Amino acid sequence: MSDKTSIIFNNPMPKKVIKGANKSKAKYIKKYGDDSSKDYKISFKDIPTLDFINASNIVFGEENQKFEDNALIVGNIRMGFGHYRISIAMASAARALGYKPYWLDLASFDATGSKMIREQNDMYSLASRISQKSKLFNKVVWEPLNSEGFKKISYNAKDQRNSELLVPIFKNIDKDIPYIATHVWPSQAAVHAGMKHVVNAIPDNWPMGLHLSEGAIHTVQTPFAYFGYKTLNGFDKKPLNGIPEDQLKMVGCFIDHELLVDLENDNKARKERIANGKPLRILMTVGGAGAGFDMFLAMVKHLIPYVKENKVALFINFGDHVDVYHKLCSKVKGIETKNYFNQYEELKDFVHELKKGEASGIYAIYNENIFEAVYSTNLLMPVTDLLVTKPSELAYYPIPKLFMRHIGGHEVYGAINGRENGDSTPECPTVKEVNAMLDRLIRDKELIPHMCDRIDELKKLGHYNGAYECVKLAARK
């Protein structure tokens, strides 16, 4: 296992940073045990929700099972829905290009490294929730950490050392299998474990030391991110050596094959619905951490009169967090919803009907299964007209978007990218601004069709081909 902590892209780390990284790894070993000598057997389970791409989940078993000859592994963790969503896009593109996708969630195992990930994720989620309740904490701690703290190259040193704890999981995985990571820890772990064809798919537009995984091919979605990683400008007080060209590629946005194959017809249908005076179909996605709930609540209250006037049909995906649905109902007395709760097959049938049928009222979607919870948004995107979301991973998806306030400073640059591309509104950081933008988009019949035309143009330019390109890079095609 090579040392990726002491020197990062030919940039030596201070002794103090190295000492802190070593101390962090030792802390987790003391807390969760040393499993470096464990022989974890690799087995597979079907993922019924993703049966259309024939994806299999990698789990621990009694005996090692053999990977198929055309295998491609998507390494990920659950941190909110974002990294799972990008992972599905990668698996979808892999299937479309003739590969058998395998799903490797490194946070899901009973292993030391997995427990380390879960602990850090719990801390991140807690801080995210606190940031939405405390303006002082958000201003003094959370925003600076997410924009400048995670940007420092020294931050990468600790993650590199901690990710060594994940190596035992890879012991019985063939090191020649193409591998795409949708979070930096699965990328770092794969490199440490000796995987030979690793792609590190970077989800954000704001370059950060957090995302560095030396030894992998770093793929970015935008020119802004490419320049930032090529130079590592601002990652330290002094100038740094950047990422070499052979380890950095700008590939475009990470989008599912299924969302691209009929995109032009989806946009045509959107424009026809608006031209014919049909209710504007608005899709909202709710974060499980409750981040941004107050703004979300204000938007729902603002849209209810439009729903009653049949000017809006509102779709709300609560993911796998039914408690957020109940919280909404307690705040909006008398709200009537048409519920698809743990009714994934029924939701698929309904979406099929929506392609030619009508929509009215408020639809609430919830699934306790994580794959169904995430993919419900994917099912609904092609048949809705406007996505309301914070500018996280969904900022890059090919659907007209309204951006509510970001959660974490790094998301600001996702909103800037969408605004400049012309398929999104600017970020609306206050309730007043976001509701005013909703009014404008509902009343102005030219704005969303303009976004649709721009999305068609971007597709022709290959703007949404990032997932395909990641697969090709991992497979060395």
C-alpha positions as CSV (number, residue, x, y, z in Angstrom):
1,M,0.0,0.0,0.0
2,S,1.6,3.2,-1.1
3,D,1.7,6.3,1.1
4,K,-0.8,8.9,-0.3
5,T,-0.8,11.0,2.9
6,S,2.8,12.3,3.2
7,I,3.0,13.6,-0.4
8,I,-0.1,14.5,-2.5
9,F,0.5,15.1,-6.2
10,N,4.2,15.9,-5.5
11,N,3.1,18.4,-2.7
12,P,4.8,17.4,0.6
13,M,2.5,17.6,3.6
14,P,3.7,19.2,6.9
15,K,4.7,16.8,9.7
16,K,1.9,18.1,11.8
17,V,-0.7,17.2,9.2
18,I,0.8,13.7,8.8
19,K,0.8,13.2,12.5
20,G,-2.9,14.2,12.7
21,A,-3.8,11.8,9.9
22,N,-2.0,8.8,11.6
23,K,-3.7,9.7,14.9
24,S,-7.1,9.7,13.2
25,K,-6.6,6.2,11.7
26,A,-5.3,4.9,15.0
27,K,-8.4,6.3,16.8
28,Y,-10.8,4.3,14.5
29,I,-8.8,1.1,14.9
30,K,-8.9,1.4,18.7
31,K,-12.7,2.1,18.5
32,Y,-13.8,-0.5,15.9
33,G,-10.9,-3.0,15.8
34,D,-8.2,-4.0,13.4
35,D,-9.6,-6.1,10.6
36,S,-6.6,-5.9,8.3
37,S,-6.1,-9.6,8.4
38,K,-9.8,-10.5,7.8
39,D,-10.7,-12.6,4.7
40,Y,-14.0,-11.1,3.7
41,K,-15.7,-13.4,1.2
42,I,-17.5,-11.6,-1.7
43,S,-21.1,-12.5,-2.7
44,F,-23.8,-10.9,-4.7
45,K,-27.5,-10.0,-4.3
46,D,-30.0,-8.7,-6.8
47,I,-31.3,-5.1,-6.6
48,P,-34.9,-5.5,-7.7
49,T,-35.4,-1.7,-8.1
50,L,-32.5,-1.5,-10.6
51,D,-33.5,-4.7,-12.4
52,F,-33.7,-2.7,-15.7
53,I,-29.9,-2.3,-15.6
54,N,-29.2,-5.8,-14.1
55,A,-27.2,-4.4,-11.2
56,S,-26.0,-6.6,-8.4
57,N,-25.1,-5.6,-4.9
58,I,-21.8,-6.8,-3.5
59,V,-22.2,-8.2,0.0
60,F,-20.2,-10.4,2.4
61,G,-20.9,-14.1,2.0
62,E,-19.8,-17.6,3.0
63,E,-17.9,-18.3,-0.2
64,N,-16.5,-16.1,-3.0
65,Q,-18.7,-15.7,-6.0
66,K,-17.2,-15.0,-9.5
67,F,-17.7,-11.7,-11.2
68,E,-19.0,-11.8,-14.7
69,D,-16.4,-11.2,-17.5
70,N,-17.9,-7.8,-18.4
71,A,-18.1,-6.6,-14.8
72,L,-17.8,-3.0,-13.8
73,I,-18.0,-1.9,-10.1
74,V,-19.6,1.3,-8.9
75,G,-18.1,2.2,-5.5
76,N,-20.1,4.5,-3.4
77,I,-21.4,5.4,0.0
78,R,-24.8,6.6,1.2
79,M,-24.4,10.3,2.2
80,G,-27.8,11.7,1.6
81,F,-29.2,10.7,-1.8
82,G,-26.6,12.4,-4.0
83,H,-23.9,9.8,-4.2
84,Y,-26.4,7.0,-4.7
85,R,-28.1,9.0,-7.5
86,I,-24.8,9.5,-9.3
87,S,-24.0,5.8,-8.8
88,I,-27.2,4.8,-10.5
89,A,-26.3,7.0,-13.4
90,M,-22.9,5.2,-13.7
91,A,-24.5,1.8,-13.5
92,S,-27.1,2.8,-16.1
93,A,-24.4,4.0,-18.5
94,A,-22.3,0.9,-17.9
95,R,-25.3,-1.3,-18.8
96,A,-26.0,0.8,-21.9
97,L,-22.4,0.3,-23.0
98,G,-22.5,-3.5,-22.5
99,Y,-21.2,-4.0,-19.0
100,K,-22.6,-5.8,-16.0
101,P,-22.8,-3.2,-13.1
102,Y,-21.9,-4.2,-9.5
103,W,-22.9,-2.0,-6.6
104,L,-20.3,-1.6,-3.8
105,D,-21.6,0.5,-0.9
106,L,-18.6,0.7,1.4
107,A,-20.7,2.0,4.3
108,S,-22.9,-1.0,4.3
109,F,-20.6,-3.7,5.7
110,D,-19.8,-4.9,9.2
111,A,-16.1,-3.8,8.8
112,T,-13.9,-1.3,10.5
113,G,-13.7,1.1,7.5
114,S,-17.5,0.9,7.1
115,K,-18.1,1.9,10.7
116,M,-15.7,4.8,10.2
117,I,-17.7,6.0,7.2
118,R,-21.0,5.7,9.1
119,E,-19.6,7.7,12.1
120,Q,-18.4,10.5,9.8
121,N,-21.6,10.6,7.9
122,D,-23.6,10.8,11.1
123,M,-21.5,13.8,12.1
124,Y,-22.0,15.5,8.7
125,S,-25.7,15.0,8.8
126,L,-26.0,16.4,12.4
127,A,-23.9,19.5,11.4
128,S,-26.1,20.0,8.3
129,R,-29.2,20.0,10.4
130,I,-27.7,22.4,13.0
131,S,-26.6,24.7,10.2
132,Q,-30.3,25.1,9.2
133,K,-31.4,26.0,12.8
134,S,-28.5,28.2,13.8
135,K,-27.5,31.1,11.6
136,L,-24.4,31.7,13.8
137,F,-23.2,28.1,13.4
138,N,-23.9,28.2,9.7
139,K,-22.0,31.4,9.2
140,V,-19.1,30.7,11.5
141,V,-18.6,27.0,11.0
142,W,-20.6,25.2,8.3
143,E,-20.4,27.6,5.4
144,P,-16.6,28.2,5.8
145,L,-15.9,24.4,6.3
146,N,-17.8,23.4,3.2
147,S,-16.2,26.0,1.0
148,E,-12.7,26.7,2.4
149,G,-12.1,24.0,5.0
150,F,-12.7,21.1,2.7
151,K,-10.8,22.9,-0.1
152,K,-7.4,22.7,1.7
153,I,-5.0,20.0,0.3
154,S,-4.1,19.1,3.8
155,Y,-7.7,17.9,4.4
156,N,-7.0,15.2,1.9
157,A,-4.1,13.7,4.0
158,K,-6.4,12.6,6.8
159,D,-9.0,11.1,4.5
160,Q,-6.3,9.2,2.6
161,R,-5.0,7.7,5.8
162,N,-8.5,6.8,7.1
163,S,-9.5,5.3,3.8
164,E,-6.7,2.7,4.2
165,L,-9.1,1.1,6.7
166,L,-11.4,0.1,3.8
167,V,-8.8,-2.0,2.0
168,P,-9.8,-5.4,3.6
169,I,-13.2,-5.2,1.9
170,F,-11.3,-5.4,-1.5
171,K,-9.2,-8.5,-0.7
172,N,-11.3,-10.9,-2.8
173,I,-12.2,-8.5,-5.6
174,D,-10.4,-8.9,-8.9
175,K,-8.1,-5.9,-9.2
176,D,-8.5,-5.7,-13.0
177,I,-12.2,-5.0,-12.9
178,P,-13.1,-1.4,-14.1
179,Y,-14.1,0.7,-11.1
180,I,-16.0,4.0,-10.8
181,A,-16.2,5.7,-7.5
182,T,-18.9,8.4,-6.8
183,H,-17.4,9.5,-3.5
184,V,-13.7,10.1,-2.8
185,W,-13.5,7.4,0.0
186,P,-14.4,4.5,-2.3
187,S,-11.9,5.9,-4.8
188,Q,-9.1,6.3,-2.3
189,A,-9.8,2.8,-0.9
190,A,-9.7,1.2,-4.3
191,V,-6.4,2.8,-5.1
192,H,-4.9,1.7,-1.8
193,A,-6.3,-1.8,-2.4
194,G,-4.5,-2.0,-5.8
195,M,-7.4,-1.7,-8.1
196,K,-5.9,-0.9,-11.5
197,H,-8.6,1.0,-13.4
198,V,-10.1,3.5,-10.9
199,V,-12.2,6.6,-12.0
200,N,-12.9,9.1,-9.3
201,A,-16.2,10.9,-10.4
202,I,-16.2,14.2,-8.6
203,P,-19.8,15.4,-7.9
204,D,-19.3,19.1,-7.2
205,N,-18.4,22.2,-9.2
206,W,-16.3,23.7,-6.4
207,P,-12.8,22.2,-6.4
208,M,-11.8,20.9,-3.0
209,G,-8.9,18.9,-1.5
210,L,-11.6,16.6,-0.1
211,H,-12.1,15.1,-3.6
212,L,-8.5,14.2,-4.4
213,S,-7.6,10.6,-4.9
214,E,-4.2,10.3,-6.4
215,G,-3.8,7.2,-8.5
216,A,-7.3,7.5,-10.0
217,I,-8.5,9.3,-13.0
218,H,-10.4,12.3,-11.7
219,T,-13.5,13.2,-13.8
220,V,-15.2,16.5,-13.5
221,Q,-18.4,17.9,-15.0
222,T,-17.5,21.5,-15.8
223,P,-14.6,23.7,-17.2
224,F,-14.5,25.6,-13.9
225,A,-13.8,22.3,-11.9
226,Y,-11.2,21.2,-14.5
227,F,-9.2,24.4,-14.1
228,G,-9.4,24.2,-10.3
229,Y,-8.1,20.7,-10.1
230,K,-5.5,21.2,-12.9
231,T,-3.9,24.0,-10.9
232,L,-5.0,23.2,-7.3
233,N,-5.3,27.0,-7.1
234,G,-6.3,28.1,-3.6
235,F,-5.8,24.6,-2.1
236,D,-2.9,26.1,0.0
237,K,-1.4,29.5,0.8
238,K,1.5,28.7,-1.5
239,P,1.4,27.5,-5.2
240,L,1.0,23.8,-5.6
241,N,1.7,21.2,-8.3
242,G,-1.7,20.4,-9.9
243,I,-3.2,17.1,-11.1
244,P,-1.4,15.8,-14.2
245,E,-3.4,15.6,-17.4
246,D,-3.5,11.8,-17.4
247,Q,-5.3,11.8,-14.1
248,L,-7.8,14.6,-14.9
249,K,-10.6,14.6,-17.5
250,M,-13.6,16.9,-18.1
251,V,-16.3,14.5,-19.2
252,G,-19.7,16.3,-18.8
253,C,-22.6,15.8,-16.5
254,F,-23.2,12.4,-14.8
255,I,-26.7,11.5,-16.2
256,D,-28.5,8.2,-16.5
257,H,-28.9,6.6,-19.9
258,E,-32.7,6.3,-19.3
259,L,-33.0,10.1,-18.9
260,L,-31.2,10.8,-22.1
261,V,-32.6,8.4,-24.7
262,D,-35.9,10.3,-25.1
263,L,-35.0,13.7,-23.7
264,E,-36.0,15.7,-26.8
265,N,-39.5,14.2,-26.7
266,D,-39.7,14.9,-22.9
267,N,-38.9,18.6,-23.6
268,K,-41.4,18.7,-26.5
269,A,-44.1,17.4,-24.2
270,R,-43.2,20.0,-21.6
271,K,-43.6,22.8,-24.1
272,E,-46.9,21.4,-25.4
273,R,-48.3,21.2,-21.9
274,I,-47.4,24.9,-21.2
275,A,-48.7,26.0,-24.6
276,N,-52.0,24.2,-24.0
277,G,-52.5,25.7,-20.5
278,K,-52.1,22.5,-18.6
279,P,-51.2,22.6,-15.0
280,L,-47.5,23.1,-14.5
281,R,-46.0,19.9,-13.1
282,I,-43.6,20.8,-10.3
283,L,-41.4,18.2,-8.7
284,M,-39.9,18.8,-5.3
285,T,-37.3,16.6,-3.6
286,V,-37.0,16.7,0.2
287,G,-33.7,16.2,2.0
288,G,-33.8,13.5,4.7
289,A,-31.8,15.6,7.1
290,G,-34.6,18.2,7.1
291,A,-32.2,20.8,5.7
292,G,-34.1,23.6,4.1
293,F,-37.5,22.4,5.5
294,D,-38.7,25.8,6.4
295,M,-38.2,27.1,2.9
296,F,-39.8,23.9,1.5
297,L,-42.8,24.4,3.8
298,A,-43.2,28.0,2.7
299,M,-43.1,27.0,-1.0
300,V,-45.8,24.3,-0.5
301,K,-48.1,26.8,1.3
302,H,-47.5,29.3,-1.5
303,L,-48.3,26.8,-4.2
304,I,-51.5,25.5,-2.7
305,P,-53.7,28.2,-4.2
306,Y,-52.2,27.5,-7.6
307,V,-53.0,23.8,-7.1
308,K,-56.6,24.6,-6.2
309,E,-56.9,26.8,-9.4
310,N,-55.5,23.8,-11.4
311,K,-52.5,25.9,-12.5
312,V,-50.0,23.6,-10.8
313,A,-49.8,19.9,-10.1
314,L,-47.3,19.3,-7.3
315,F,-45.2,16.2,-6.9
316,I,-43.2,15.8,-3.7
317,N,-40.7,12.9,-3.2
318,F,-40.1,12.5,0.5
319,G,-37.5,9.8,-0.2
320,D,-37.2,7.3,2.7
321,H,-38.2,9.9,5.3
322,V,-41.9,9.6,6.1
323,D,-41.3,11.7,9.2
324,V,-40.8,14.8,6.9
325,Y,-44.2,14.1,5.3
326,H,-45.9,14.0,8.7
327,K,-44.1,17.1,9.8
328,L,-45.4,18.9,6.6
329,C,-49.0,17.7,7.3
330,S,-48.8,19.0,10.9
331,K,-47.7,22.4,9.6
332,V,-50.2,22.6,6.7
333,K,-53.6,21.9,8.1
334,G,-56.1,20.2,5.8
335,I,-53.6,19.4,3.0
336,E,-54.8,16.7,0.7
337,T,-52.3,14.5,-1.0
338,K,-52.5,11.5,-3.3
339,N,-50.1,9.1,-1.7
340,Y,-47.7,6.6,-3.2
341,F,-46.2,5.2,0.0
342,N,-44.2,2.0,-0.6
343,Q,-46.1,1.6,-3.8
344,Y,-43.2,1.6,-6.3
345,E,-44.8,-0.5,-9.0
346,E,-48.0,1.5,-8.8
347,L,-45.8,4.7,-9.1
348,K,-44.2,3.3,-12.3
349,D,-47.6,2.6,-13.8
350,F,-48.8,6.1,-12.8
351,V,-45.7,7.7,-14.4
352,H,-46.4,5.7,-17.6
353,E,-50.0,7.1,-17.6
354,L,-48.7,10.6,-17.1
355,K,-46.8,10.6,-20.4
356,K,-50.1,11.1,-22.2
357,G,-52.5,11.7,-19.3
358,E,-53.4,14.6,-17.0
359,A,-52.1,15.6,-13.6
360,S,-53.8,17.6,-10.8
361,G,-53.5,18.1,-7.1
362,I,-50.6,17.2,-4.8
363,Y,-48.9,13.8,-5.1
364,A,-46.8,12.5,-2.1
365,I,-44.2,9.8,-2.7
366,Y,-42.4,7.8,-0.1
367,N,-40.4,4.5,-0.1
368,E,-38.6,2.9,2.8
369,N,-36.4,1.1,0.3
370,I,-33.4,3.4,-0.4
371,F,-33.2,2.5,-4.1
372,E,-36.9,3.1,-4.7
373,A,-36.7,6.3,-2.7
374,V,-33.9,7.7,-4.9
375,Y,-35.1,6.4,-8.2
376,S,-38.7,7.7,-7.7
377,T,-37.3,11.2,-8.6
378,N,-35.7,9.7,-11.8
379,L,-39.1,8.2,-12.8
380,L,-40.8,11.5,-12.3
381,M,-38.3,13.8,-14.0
382,P,-39.2,13.0,-17.6
383,V,-43.0,13.6,-16.9
384,T,-42.7,16.8,-14.9
385,D,-41.9,20.4,-16.1
386,L,-39.9,22.0,-13.3
387,L,-37.6,20.5,-10.6
388,V,-37.3,22.5,-7.4
389,T,-34.1,21.5,-5.6
390,K,-31.1,22.8,-3.7
391,P,-28.1,23.1,-6.1
392,S,-26.5,19.7,-5.2
393,E,-26.1,16.7,-7.5
394,L,-29.5,17.4,-9.2
395,A,-28.1,20.8,-10.3
396,Y,-26.6,19.0,-13.4
397,Y,-29.7,17.0,-14.5
398,P,-31.5,17.7,-17.8
399,I,-34.7,19.2,-16.6
400,P,-35.7,22.9,-16.0
401,K,-34.7,23.7,-12.5
402,L,-35.5,26.3,-9.8
403,F,-32.7,26.5,-7.2
404,M,-33.7,27.0,-3.6
405,R,-31.0,28.0,-1.0
406,H,-27.9,25.9,-1.0
407,I,-26.9,23.7,2.0
408,G,-23.1,24.0,2.4
409,G,-21.0,26.6,0.6
410,H,-19.7,24.2,-2.1
411,E,-23.3,23.9,-3.6
412,V,-23.2,27.6,-4.5
413,Y,-21.1,26.8,-7.6
414,G,-23.6,24.2,-8.8
415,A,-26.2,26.9,-9.0
416,I,-23.8,29.2,-10.8
417,N,-23.1,26.5,-13.4
418,G,-26.8,25.9,-14.0
419,R,-27.6,29.6,-14.3
420,E,-24.8,30.1,-16.8
421,N,-25.8,27.1,-18.9
422,G,-29.3,28.4,-19.1
423,D,-31.2,25.4,-17.9
424,S,-31.9,26.7,-14.4
425,T,-32.9,29.8,-12.4
426,P,-30.3,31.6,-10.2
427,E,-30.2,30.5,-6.6
428,C,-33.1,31.9,-4.6
429,P,-31.7,32.2,-1.0
430,T,-34.8,33.5,0.7
431,V,-38.5,32.5,1.0
432,K,-39.5,35.8,-0.6
433,E,-37.2,35.2,-3.6
434,V,-38.0,31.6,-4.2
435,N,-41.8,32.2,-4.1
436,A,-41.4,35.2,-6.4
437,M,-39.5,33.0,-8.8
438,L,-42.3,30.4,-8.6
439,D,-44.8,33.1,-9.5
440,R,-42.7,34.1,-12.5
441,L,-42.2,30.6,-13.8
442,I,-45.9,29.8,-13.5
443,R,-47.1,33.0,-15.2
444,D,-44.4,33.5,-17.8
445,K,-45.1,30.9,-20.4
446,E,-41.8,31.4,-22.2
447,L,-39.2,30.8,-19.5
448,I,-39.5,27.0,-19.1
449,P,-39.7,26.4,-22.9
450,H,-36.5,28.4,-23.2
451,M,-34.8,26.2,-20.7
452,C,-36.1,23.1,-22.6
453,D,-34.6,24.4,-25.8
454,R,-31.3,25.1,-24.0
455,I,-31.3,21.5,-22.6
456,D,-31.7,20.1,-26.2
457,E,-28.8,22.2,-27.3
458,L,-26.6,21.1,-24.4
459,K,-27.4,17.4,-25.2
460,K,-26.3,17.9,-28.8
461,L,-23.0,19.3,-27.5
462,G,-22.4,16.1,-25.4
463,H,-22.9,18.1,-22.2
464,Y,-24.8,15.2,-20.4
465,N,-22.5,12.4,-21.5
466,G,-20.3,12.3,-18.4
467,A,-21.5,8.9,-17.1
468,Y,-20.8,7.2,-20.5
469,E,-17.3,8.8,-20.6
470,C,-16.5,7.6,-17.0
471,V,-17.4,4.0,-18.1
472,K,-15.1,4.3,-21.1
473,L,-12.2,5.6,-19.0
474,A,-12.6,2.9,-16.4
475,A,-12.8,0.3,-19.1
476,R,-9.9,2.0,-21.0
477,K,-11.9,2.2,-24.2
